[in-house]
């Protein structure tokens, strides 16, 4: 099968250098697995509540100032 592939590439004009680049690109990008499980929950639900902001505003408002 490799013989037929090489024969076809010679007829089609695909160089060994181009074939090497293609193999390298497949090696780099084909193996990476992206875990989408972390993104199934919306970002707003994954974030912790910012309770400090509300307390800071209450302190400022209690002093009669504006933020």
ChimeraX commands (.cxc) that place a marker at each C-alpha (Angstrom):
marker #1 position 0.00,0.00,0.00 radius 0.5
marker #1 position 2.87,2.36,0.78 radius 0.5
marker #1 position 4.27,1.60,-2.66 radius 0.5
marker #1 position 1.04,2.76,-4.32 radius 0.5
marker #1 position 0.99,5.88,-2.15 radius 0.5
marker #1 position 4.57,6.77,-3.09 radius 0.5
marker #1 position 3.83,6.10,-6.76 radius 0.5
marker #1 position 0.77,8.36,-6.67 radius 0.5
marker #1 position 2.71,11.12,-4.92 radius 0.5
marker #1 position 5.42,11.02,-7.59 radius 0.5
marker #1 position 2.84,11.33,-10.35 radius 0.5
marker #1 position 0.94,14.08,-8.51 radius 0.5
marker #1 position 4.17,15.98,-7.84 radius 0.5
marker #1 position 4.16,15.79,-4.05 radius 0.5
marker #1 position 7.72,16.09,-2.77 radius 0.5
marker #1 position 9.27,14.22,0.14 radius 0.5
marker #1 position 9.74,17.55,1.93 radius 0.5
marker #1 position 6.03,18.29,1.70 radius 0.5
marker #1 position 5.20,14.80,2.94 radius 0.5
marker #1 position 7.58,15.27,5.90 radius 0.5
marker #1 position 5.94,18.59,6.79 radius 0.5
marker #1 position 2.49,16.98,6.65 radius 0.5
marker #1 position 3.59,14.14,8.92 radius 0.5
marker #1 position 5.10,16.61,11.39 radius 0.5
marker #1 position 1.91,18.70,11.43 radius 0.5
marker #1 position -0.18,15.59,12.08 radius 0.5
marker #1 position 2.14,14.55,14.88 radius 0.5
marker #1 position 1.91,17.95,16.55 radius 0.5
marker #1 position -1.80,18.68,16.19 radius 0.5
marker #1 position -3.52,15.30,15.95 radius 0.5
marker #1 position -2.53,14.06,19.40 radius 0.5
marker #1 position -3.84,16.98,21.42 radius 0.5
marker #1 position -7.07,16.23,23.19 radius 0.5
marker #1 position -9.17,19.14,24.38 radius 0.5
marker #1 position -11.25,18.46,27.46 radius 0.5
marker #1 position -14.60,20.19,26.97 radius 0.5
marker #1 position -16.10,18.83,30.18 radius 0.5
marker #1 position -14.94,21.90,32.11 radius 0.5
marker #1 position -16.92,24.16,29.77 radius 0.5
marker #1 position -20.23,22.33,30.03 radius 0.5
marker #1 position -21.12,24.49,33.04 radius 0.5
marker #1 position -21.60,28.19,32.21 radius 0.5
marker #1 position -18.77,30.46,33.37 radius 0.5
marker #1 position -21.06,32.51,35.60 radius 0.5
marker #1 position -21.89,29.34,37.57 radius 0.5
marker #1 position -18.21,28.34,37.88 radius 0.5
marker #1 position -17.13,31.68,39.37 radius 0.5
marker #1 position -17.19,32.26,43.09 radius 0.5
marker #1 position -19.53,34.97,44.35 radius 0.5
marker #1 position -17.82,38.29,45.01 radius 0.5
marker #1 position -19.22,39.07,48.43 radius 0.5
marker #1 position -16.42,41.46,49.35 radius 0.5
marker #1 position -17.68,44.09,46.90 radius 0.5
marker #1 position -21.12,44.28,48.53 radius 0.5
marker #1 position -19.59,44.64,51.99 radius 0.5
marker #1 position -17.25,47.40,50.76 radius 0.5
marker #1 position -20.15,49.34,49.25 radius 0.5
marker #1 position -22.14,49.06,52.48 radius 0.5
marker #1 position -19.19,50.44,54.49 radius 0.5
marker #1 position -18.79,53.39,52.12 radius 0.5
marker #1 position -22.51,54.11,52.09 radius 0.5
marker #1 position -22.63,53.90,55.92 radius 0.5
marker #1 position -20.00,56.65,56.10 radius 0.5
marker #1 position -22.14,58.78,53.80 radius 0.5
marker #1 position -19.73,58.71,50.87 radius 0.5
marker #1 position -20.11,57.63,47.34 radius 0.5
marker #1 position -18.01,55.11,45.58 radius 0.5
marker link #1:1,2 radius 0.2
marker link #1:2,3 radius 0.2
marker link #1:3,4 radius 0.2
marker link #1:4,5 radius 0.2
marker link #1:5,6 radius 0.2
marker link #1:6,7 radius 0.2
marker link #1:7,8 radius 0.2
marker link #1:8,9 radius 0.2
marker link #1:9,10 radius 0.2
marker link #1:10,11 radius 0.2
marker link #1:11,12 radius 0.2
marker link #1:12,13 radius 0.2
marker link #1:13,14 radius 0.2
marker link #1:14,15 radius 0.2
marker link #1:15,16 radius 0.2
marker link #1:16,17 radius 0.2
marker link #1:17,18 radius 0.2
marker link #1:18,19 radius 0.2
marker link #1:19,20 radius 0.2
marker link #1:20,21 radius 0.2
marker link #1:21,22 radius 0.2
marker link #1:22,23 radius 0.2
marker link #1:23,24 radius 0.2
marker link #1:24,25 radius 0.2
marker link #1:25,26 radius 0.2
marker link #1:26,27 radius 0.2
marker link #1:27,28 radius 0.2
marker link #1:28,29 radius 0.2
marker link #1:29,30 radius 0.2
marker link #1:30,31 radius 0.2
marker link #1:31,32 radius 0.2
marker link #1:32,33 radius 0.2
marker link #1:33,34 radius 0.2
marker link #1:34,35 radius 0.2
marker link #1:35,36 radius 0.2
marker link #1:36,37 radius 0.2
marker link #1:37,38 radius 0.2
marker link #1:38,39 radius 0.2
marker link #1:39,40 radius 0.2
marker link #1:40,41 radius 0.2
marker link #1:41,42 radius 0.2
marker link #1:42,43 radius 0.2
marker link #1:43,44 radius 0.2
marker link #1:44,45 radius 0.2
marker link #1:45,46 radius 0.2
marker link #1:46,47 radius 0.2
marker link #1:47,48 radius 0.2
marker link #1:48,49 radius 0.2
marker link #1:49,50 radius 0.2
marker link #1:50,51 radius 0.2
marker link #1:51,52 radius 0.2
marker link #1:52,53 radius 0.2
marker link #1:53,54 radius 0.2
marker link #1:54,55 radius 0.2
marker link #1:55,56 radius 0.2
marker link #1:56,57 radius 0.2
marker link #1:57,58 radius 0.2
marker link #1:58,59 radius 0.2
marker link #1:59,60 radius 0.2
marker link #1:60,61 radius 0.2
marker link #1:61,62 radius 0.2
marker link #1:62,63 radius 0.2
marker link #1:63,64 radius 0.2
marker link #1:64,65 radius 0.2
marker link #1:65,66 radius 0.2
marker link #1:66,67 radius 0.2
view
